[in-house]
Amino acid sequence: LDANTTGVVNAAAVTTLTGTVAELNTFYASSGISGLGNEAVTISDTTVSATSLNTLDGNTTGVINAAAVTTLTGTVAEINTFYASSQISGITGLGNENVTITDTSVSASPLNTLDANTTGAINAATITTLTGTVAAVNTAYASSGITGLSNEAVTITDTTIDAALLITLDAFTSGLINASSITTLTGSDADKATVRASSGITGLPGIISSGYFTQIGSDI
């Protein structure tokens, strides 16, 4: 209809819109259609990007029914924004979607938040670098809901850490673990020795451990 006339189409009587996200966003973006902004929306896509969904969410104050969606794609931040909207009733029908993320570098904490937002599988195969606390990164690796991880470089943010947790993290990834933020290493002597011997853990130039400073070259 919009293409059939150069006049303005008054759509103020519309209370519900249906269609693909692309079609709906085109409809809202048209300067030839007026009276929109509070419609309930039912989308028909099964696979959709979080960016386009967040755009659609911004186009209407009405509720968006996303029950048809089985796969979401986008960055962790974009997808978490989408899920957060559902928690304030902007978008319904979510909670079991598969997710394909596009990030190459991501913090473990929002990745774990995303994992809690859906019972579907999260494909994290594009990730090459994970950052965060050892506890958060280990949680991401241990999750049965997150796939595609095992060879990422990891930059940890802890300053004090139990060596046993570092050993667990070292086993999760074949990538290098940058532990340069650590100033204090705790745990058993055996676990500390394992950490010191690992070729997969770097950046430990000096550790205050058991009340004294230890330095052996560029590692501990």
C-alpha positions, 0 to 999 in steps of 0.5 A: 500500500505504501508503495502504491501511493505518494500520499501519507497512509494513516495507520492509527487504527492498527492495533496489531502487526504481523510479519518478518522483523525486516518487513515490520522495521521497513513499515515503521521506518517509512515516512509515508505511514503515520499513526504507528508506535504502540502496536502489538507485534507478532513476528514470523521469523524463526531465525533473526538477529538481535540487532533487528529485534532491538530495533523493532522493540524500539519502534513500538511500545506494544508487546512483541510476540517472538514465540516463533523464533528458534535461533537468535544471532548477534553479539552477547551484548545485543542478545542480552539486551533483547532478553532484558526487554522480555523481562520488562514485558516488551518481548514475549515468547522467549527462553528456549532459543538456540543462540549463535554469537558473533563476538570474537572477544567476550567477557565471561560474566555476560556470557554466563548471563546469556546462558541463564537467559535461554535453555537453548544451546549457545554456539560460541565457536567464534570466540577467540578470547575470554576475559574475566575472573577464573570463577566466571570463565570456569563457569562458562567452560563447564556449562552444558549450554555453551558449545564451541569452546576449548582453544580460546586465549584467556585473560583473567582479572583476579588478583588473588587465586587458588592454584587449583582453580587455575589448574581447572581453567588450564584443562578447559582450554588449549589457548594461553592463559594470561595471569598477569593480574595475579599478585597472590597465589594460594593453595597446596604446594603441589597445585602451585607447582603444577601452575608454575610448570604449565606452559599454558599459563603466562604472565606470572612474574612475581607472586606473594605467596605464604608471606614472601615474594617469589621470583624465578626469571619471568615465571614463578 
